[in-house]
Amino acid sequence: MQEKYWFLKNCRLLEQLEPSQLEWLESRCRMRRFPKSSSVYLPSDQADGVVLLAEGRVKICCITAEGKQSILTFVEPGELFGELALFDRSSREEFAEAVEASTVVLIPADALRKVIAESPALAMGVTRLVGLRRRRIERRLKYLLFHSNRDRIVNLLLELAEDHGVPGPDDIELRIKLSHQDLASIIGSTRESVTVILGKLQSEGMIRLGRRKIAICDLQKLAASVDAAPPQLAGEMSQRSNATAAVLPQNGPVAG
């Protein structure tokens, strides 16, 4: 299917592969569409494939011992997730959920491992992906254990600015739309605490709040409040294609 090839080719991690490698990989992939709030995969599903997000947005979550949802990360189009299937064939430990209607391409782990063996650059890219995600989770855990709710929120805003910040004339708008409950689930706090802290940051002139929108008005001041350096912004994102995939099988989690 031409759509699968196009999405693989436009994956930042796979764009360095030869056309013949992409075609071979595409022939072994499956494409699925998932409605908003549906599960892409669940804990205990067999980890037999890596997933490429083609369209939409997906969140990776786990459930705490208290039964609360903790958001580990958000996945944007063109990114791979579930990459630990390359190293461990056991069951998934986290779950992936479509935040909005999403299209994914399931890449069998065996097929991707074969391509990685043929491409040292891809092997390095996958290693870097795993390392960066692990470092981010470790950093968030450190703030969860040793810092106040306010510091956690500020550091999360800086992280979101780095990944999703779009500079404007007077501020930096975060492309990603998150509710106060979403933010609370990421930092291990409560919605009420997050609402209070965001209100204080707005009154201090560091951010501006809208309906599920946040803009950073003073990045330097925000970073200085937690003794951090201002992050390098994501900048203007390359415009994503509006090509729409054909109607695809729906409903039910992707196996693995």
C-alpha positions in Angstrom: 0.0 0.0 0.0 1.5 3.4 -1.1 0.4 5.1 2.1 2.5 2.8 4.3 5.6 3.4 2.1 5.0 7.2 2.3 4.7 7.1 6.1 7.8 5.0 6.5 9.8 7.2 4.2 8.8 10.3 6.2 9.7 8.8 9.6 12.7 10.8 10.8 14.4 7.6 12.0 13.8 5.6 8.8 14.4 8.3 6.2 18.1 7.3 5.8 17.2 3.8 4.5 17.5 2.9 0.9 14.3 2.7 -1.2 14.7 -1.0 -1.6 14.9 -1.4 2.2 11.8 0.7 2.7 9.9 -1.3 0.2 10.9 -4.6 1.8 9.9 -3.2 5.2 6.6 -1.8 3.9 5.6 -5.2 2.6 5.7 -6.6 6.1 3.9 -3.8 7.9 0.2 -3.4 8.8 -1.7 -0.2 9.0 -4.6 0.6 11.4 -6.8 3.5 12.3 -7.9 4.1 15.9 -10.7 6.4 17.1 -10.0 8.9 19.8 -9.6 7.4 23.3 -9.1 3.8 21.9 -6.2 1.6 22.9 -3.4 1.0 20.5 -1.9 -1.7 22.7 -2.4 -2.8 26.3 -0.3 -4.0 29.2 0.3 -7.8 28.8 0.0 -7.6 25.0 2.9 -9.4 23.4 5.6 -7.0 22.3 6.2 -8.3 18.9 6.4 -5.1 16.9 7.3 -1.4 16.9 4.7 1.2 16.1 5.0 4.2 13.8 2.5 7.0 14.4 1.5 8.2 10.9 -1.3 10.6 11.9 -2.9 11.9 15.1 -1.4 11.8 18.6 -0.8 8.9 21.1 0.0 9.0 24.7 2.0 6.3 26.5 0.8 5.6 30.0 1.1 3.3 33.0 -1.2 2.7 36.0 0.2 3.4 39.4 -0.2 1.1 42.4 -3.0 3.5 43.6 -4.8 2.9 40.3 -4.1 6.3 38.9 -3.0 7.0 35.3 0.5 8.3 34.8 1.4 9.8 31.4 4.9 8.9 30.4 5.1 10.7 27.1 3.1 11.9 24.0 4.0 10.6 20.6 3.7 12.9 17.5 3.3 11.9 13.8 6.6 10.5 12.4 7.8 9.0 15.7 8.2 5.4 16.7 7.0 4.0 20.0 6.9 0.6 21.6 10.6 0.3 20.6 11.5 -2.0 23.5 10.0 -4.8 21.5 13.3 -4.8 19.6 15.1 -5.9 22.7 12.5 -7.8 24.7 9.9 -10.2 23.4 7.9 -10.3 26.6 4.7 -8.5 27.3 4.2 -4.8 27.2 4.3 -3.0 30.6 2.7 0.3 29.5 -0.3 1.0 27.4 -0.7 3.3 24.4 -3.9 5.3 23.8 -5.0 7.5 20.9 -5.5 11.0 22.2 -7.2 11.8 18.9 -8.1 9.8 15.8 -4.9 8.2 14.8 -3.3 6.1 12.1 -0.4 3.8 13.0 1.9 1.4 11.1 2.9 -1.7 13.0 6.4 -2.8 12.0 7.2 -6.4 13.0 10.2 -6.4 15.3 12.0 -9.2 13.4 11.8 -7.2 10.2 13.0 -4.0 11.8 15.9 -5.9 13.4 17.0 -7.2 10.0 17.0 -3.7 8.6 18.9 -2.3 11.6 21.5 -5.0 11.1 22.1 -3.7 7.6 22.2 0.0 8.6 24.7 1.2 11.3 23.2 4.7 11.1 19.7 3.3 11.9 21.1 1.2 14.7 22.7 4.3 16.2 19.4 6.2 15.8 17.4 3.6 17.6 19.9 3.5 20.4 19.8 7.3 20.7 15.9 7.2 20.7 15.9 4.7 23.6 18.6 6.6 25.5 16.8 10.0 25.2 13.5 8.6 26.3 15.1 6.9 29.3 16.9 10.0 30.2 13.7 12.0 30.1 11.8 9.6 32.3 14.7 9.5 34.8 14.8 13.3 34.9 11.0 13.4 35.5 11.4 10.8 38.2 14.1 13.0 39.9 11.8 16.0 40.0 8.9 13.8 41.2 10.9 12.6 44.2 12.9 15.7 45.1 11.1 18.9 43.9 7.9 20.8 44.7 4.8 20.7 42.5 5.6 24.2 41.2 9.1 23.1 40.1 7.7 20.0 38.4 5.2 22.1 36.5 7.8 24.6 35.4 10.2 21.9 34.3 7.4 20.2 32.4 6.5 23.5 30.6 10.2 23.9 29.6 10.2 20.3 28.3 7.0 20.9 26.3 8.4 24.2 24.9 11.4 22.3 23.7 9.3 19.7 22.0 6.2 21.6 21.0 7.0 25.3 21.3 6.2 27.6 18.3 7.7 31.1 18.6 5.3 34.0 18.0 5.6 37.8 18.0 5.0 38.1 21.8 5.1 34.6 23.2 5.8 30.9 22.7 2.7 28.8 22.0 2.7 25.1 22.9 1.2 23.2 20.0 0.1 20.3 22.1 -3.3 20.7 23.9 -3.3 19.4 27.4 -5.9 19.7 30.1 -4.9 20.4 33.7 -5.7 16.8 34.5 -3.2 15.7 31.7 -0.5 17.9 33.3 -1.3 16.5 36.7 -1.0 12.9 35.4 2.4 13.6 33.9 3.9 15.1 37.1 2.2 12.9 39.7 0.1 15.7 41.2 -3.6 16.6 41.4 -5.7 18.7 39.0 -6.5 21.2 41.7 -2.8 21.8 42.5 -1.9 22.2 38.9 -4.7 24.8 38.4 -3.5 26.8 41.3 0.1 26.8 40.2 -0.7 27.7 36.6 -2.8 30.6 37.9 0.2 31.9 39.9 2.5 31.6 37.0 0.1 33.5 34.9 -0.3 36.3 37.5 3.5 36.5 37.6 3.6 37.2 33.8 5.4 34.0 32.8 2.6 32.2 31.0 -0.8 32.9 29.5 -3.7 30.3 29.7 -6.4 29.5 27.3 -8.9 26.7 26.8 -6.5 23.7 26.8 -3.8 26.0 25.6 -0.7 27.4 27.2 1.6 30.2 25.9 4.9 31.0 27.6 5.3 34.8 27.8 8.8 34.9 29.4 10.9 31.8 28.7 14.0 33.3 30.4 12.2 34.1 33.6 10.4 30.8 33.6 13.7 28.8 33.3 15.5 31.0 35.8 12.8 30.3 38.4 14.0 26.7 38.6 17.7 27.5 37.9 17.6 26.0 34.4 18.8 27.2 31.1 16.1 28.1 28.5 15.6 25.1 26.2 16.1 25.2 22.5 12.7 25.5 21.0 11.1 23.2 18.6 10.6 26.2 16.3 8.2 26.3 13.4 7.4 22.7 12.6 7.6 21.5 9.1 4.1 21.4 7.6 2.7 17.9 7.7 1.0 16.4 4.7 -2.7 16.4 4.6 -2.8 13.2 2.6 -5.5 11.0 4.0 -5.0 7.2 4.1 -7.7 5.0 2.6 -10.4 3.6 4.9 -8.5 1.0 7.1 -9.6 -1.7 9.5 -10.6 -0.3 12.9 -11.5 -1.3 16.4 -9.5 -3.4 18.8 -5.9 -3.0 20.0 -2.9 -3.8 17.8 -1.5 -7.1 18.8 1.8 -6.6 20.4 
